């Protein structure tokens, strides 16, 4: 049987699914560790803030930790929302008894507003938990509250980290949003500091702190060094922030699933592209549809928003000894021309992810008409200055078709520009099927 690292989150529940235990468990799954949890408090919360909360009795918190540790022996645990002094004391006792590595995320309030810790609990956290933890991960406000100094620069953050380090943790990581996006790692025993560079990102941040500390224990449980784990966790959170969605009216929750889903979406695209391309290359009559500049077949991943999200054939598909040949391999970001067509068509209809450009002739266009394909066009002579031809032309053709993405967009060329037909469809196999039908009738 394969082994999986086991980790534990000791934290509050966020009914809105953005932060707390819910964010932690999603992070653990995304990073392929087995996540367990001990719930400290049940918050009634959405993206606009914490409306209410119910703290669990401290012995219920320790009972959850005990039962899990007796059986699964998590190597690392993190704490999130610890609302009361009593809960902190019980958690500290459990941490000593079970000896897991401990990361403390000193949660004080929610991103969208609302306190998550009683005032008096902060001194208990400092006295009881900091001496026994390995890492503490305050953001700038939390570092200010714990150190008692105000932080405006990276130097201030180093001073605060030294003060916090004296209270016991082996490492202090002051996380970024307010240090122009960089994180500061301070190692207490050596007095060394290390900056993990970052930038301020656009995107929702609800759950970012919880996600960071959960990623950190996941990587630590996989035996990465602290600096490696901190660097990978920062990258994980940055992607989760960048891919957040506005699911409510308030602060958008970060998206931990992006990390795994992105690769599976790309894999799906590559599979479709390979299947479609091999069918196309096996069809000798396709040569009759290859234009002078070559053809390209391309497919975008779901929610594609830049050229690197579009897979295409490197160097295009050309005619060689009267047989269609792919010049290079299929890869993401390999075509800006067909890539732009797809980005534009997906901006009108996200399901129209694929395109194949073929030769223009009246005969081919007539066949498309006879196949009852939806056809629209644009006129290069009307192209304004300073636009990308494909963005503009494809938009014009779609707008001329009442905003619906047609199966065919053609243009009759211009000065030094070969006329072209573009087949657009839901995936690479669908556009290749259309192309083969056309080829059979030309
Ligand atoms: O992000 C800190 C945090 C921790 N725990 C719970 C929360 C929040 C923020 O909203 O709701 C339960």
Boltz pocket constraint, residues with backbone or C-beta under 6 A from the ligand:
constraints:
  - pocket:
      binder: B
      contacts: [[A, 11], [A, 12], [A, 13], [A, 14], [A, 19], [A, 20], [A, 21], [A, 41], [A, 43], [A, 45], [A, 80], [A, 81], [A, 107], [A, 109], [A, 110], [A, 111], [A, 112], [A, 116], [A, 206], [A, 207], [A, 208], [A, 209], [A, 210]]
      max_distance: 6.0
